[in-house]
């Protein structure tokens, strides 16, 4: 039974005892022997161990001390009782029980064989002990083989006494459950022994296959919430603190890369750091950047951005450089662009598509695109080359936020802006102060300087107010001003700009000429769309146009802050700012173009500087899935010398869509390099109001654990947990496997796994798509990956095997219930219990069969005896069929549409049911009742799922009996 229960067990000498299940195990006996190991009275040791076993108590401090002892001394202590009286089989037998519980399966086999040797010369040996030892031997051999601790041909399993003990136990005439368990254990070993070579030879292929299975529930709205522009600029990265030997291993991953802002920031920071290195260190330096996004159009867009930067680096023509940077600005910030930018961008689409079609792709040497991603990237480019959209309709769907409700700049941005203006003012001479009109003519230079210093803060604020003129322009026209050198292409812009006042007023005739010019000659920024906008099933409320509410200047402010950070403190900073922030330019309203010009010049220069020292890898796929492929060998399309572990990972808000903290710990952090400076960071955007500032509530919702408990169940390094309004930062995973004493107890682990499983079967729901959009999309593939990870962490394999066996039996007895309400999941939910009942797991066995068959030879614990008779365990039996799925009318209706498409984000599940017995609405509407075994709705609902199995499997016993007997 899962939850609180009791069982009757016995030590290997037959002493009966009544214990609380999970809080005491047979392992306590061996551990207490270790504590008293220097006492040379073997009988006293045994008696002391039995007393502690009966008491059901073991000091955690004692266990921790044992784990911290040296390996050699620990083994010597464990053998002490056996050495005192090496004729008594009870001592090595009890030792084998302890070793089994600790997951030391090879040592367990060796202790059993020593006990068997003594038993053959003992007159007091009981048949029950023979059966227990023989059963334990078979189980230990199975677990050791699957965990790769016991190899084919290992003497421990080829020992002639192995067969003798098996035969002796099987010859004992008994009809109780222990004899059935014995037979099942040896049948499992017979299968495992046959599979020994495949466990090694097919393991990698099975891991690769498992990594390719989707771990998230598939959303019906497959537009993947495409964002044409993502905000946020990372601080410039440096490498000056990296050890010299690691300079060639610098690897960055940008998950949910968006518009590659963070990539540009890191490139520029690395370029500056590279310049500061000695020639010896520069020779060793190399960095790899993986730009990952689930959306093919995002990766296609980023490729175009970098191809434009490449063009910029390959021309010295001043007019061409301005045009390229202008194209980049409008791609980043606006929904429409001038015709010359559109033409240049179309040329990039055509050229890139052609170059990707070459074999191998004809790309710059620093750029790599996975061959498997090229077809879908070219489809995105093809859409952009052929799609037609009206400029007027595009602008009509672009709601520019009015200036009066524009949120104030962040303190960081505002402070940087003030400092920049103030520095330029204070750099003015007295004559320049008078010339600028900041003091009356005739004022002496010295007096003018003193007055400037006294009033500088007031003047700074006045100048900041003047620089909002372009914001008024965009509110009226919905476009940014192009650079002045290109105003000749836009004859109405200059006169209209001259007539725009600081209140945002412009003569109607001037505005009409500007708008007519834009609507008649400008073109849509087609990269803001993807193929889904041609599908009315996905965007029926937009008629092929994307509804947008962009604030151009959020991006501009971020770019300005970035360039300030990059140039602060550099030797060229003073001259750069003196030229760029002269007093004349300060008193002239500054265009966004100036900021974008400086930003893209920096990015191009960094790329040029690092051209021989950087590789940019563009990858289409889900963050967790692609990292799992890297870790488990499923990324066959990537070159073998590409990194699978990373120095830094920036994930933007991808955790909003990928089960957040639990997923980061399970599927992302393991891909960090084992370096003290390695780290990952992620933020939230979709659901900040849902948490009310409570980080424990957030962690519990996603992991069903508190912040304090998480590292004990799933070892991780939490650098900063404050993801609400900040960022979550995780460091490298501690070395694995962990000491068992540092991990959750078996009862704690089992209860937690049960909660995770039940909430995967029957998930809760998001309260609202606006601020409460909490998503927990993990499916059973993710849960199975959790079991695999727990073994890596150091939990004994039989803990996991026995838990999975109860799941695969089709029924579980438990007092735990899934959370079937709106998210977040309150902390008190962890203590909630219901009356003990039997719940059904059989409707989900079809999915478990697919997972187990795919991963069979890589599963680090035996499962064969727990599999239903008709289960496959051959990856070759798994096939894939594809069928188009559309939302039912009620989910696609205007009333049901929420943010980005569909309310509550419906997902697709494959259900098998008897159409002559039950309707689809009853199946979907009563899944909770199916799980609970209640006959709600049609009487035969529960029995008509494909894969439903009501008969216990071979060797299956009720959970209470199984748990008690296993530990005895």
Buried (B, 14 or more C-beta within 10 A) or exposed (E): BBBBBEBBBBBBBEBEBEBEBBBBBBBBBBBBBBBBBEBEEBEEBBEBBBEBBBEBEBEEEBBEEBBEEEEEEBEBBBBBBBEBBBEBBBBBBBBBBBBBBBBBBBBBBBBBBBBBBBBEEBEEBEEBBBBBBBBBBBBBBBBBBBBEBBBEEBEBBEBEBBEBBBEBBBEBEEEEBBBBBBBBBBBBBBBBEEBBEEBBEBBBBBBBBBBBBEBBBEBBBEBBBBBBBBBBBBEBBBBEEBEEEBBEBBBBBBBBBBBBBBBBBBBBBBBBBBEEBEEEBEEBBBBBBBBBBBBBBBBBBBBBBBBBBBBBBEEEEEEBBBBBBBBBBBBBBBBBBBEBBBBBBBEBBEBBBEBBEEEEBEBBEBBBBBEBBBEBBBBBBBBBEEBEBEBBBBBEBBEBBEBEEBEEBEEEBBEBBBEBBBBBBEBBEBEBBBBBEBBEEEBEBEBBBBBBEEBBEEBBEEBBEEBBBBBBBBBBBBBBBBBEEBBEEBEBBEEBBEEBEEEBEBEEEBBEBBBEBBBEBBBBBBBBBBBBBEEEEBBBEBEBBBEBEBBBBBBBBBBBBBBBBBBEEEEEBEEBBEEBBBBEEBBEBBBBBBBBBBBBBBBBBBBBBBEEBBBBBBBBBBBBBBBBBBBBBBBEEBEEEBBBBBBBBBBBBBBBBBBBBBBBBBBBBBBBBEBEBBBBBBBBBBBBEBBEEBBBBBBBBBBBBBBEBBBBBBBBBBEEBEBBEEBBBBBBBEEEEBEBBBBBBBBBBBBBBBBBBBBBBBBBEBBBBEEBBBBBBBBBBBBBBBBBBBBBBBBBBBBBBBBBBBBBBBBBBBBBBBBBEBBBBBBEBBEEEEEBEEBBBBBBBBBBBBBBBBBBBBBBBBBBBBBBEEBBBEBEEBEEEEEEEEBBEEBBEEEBBBBBBBBBBBBEEEEEBBEEEBEEEBBEEBBBBBBBEBEBBBEEBBBBBEBBBEEEBBBBBBBBBBBBBBBB
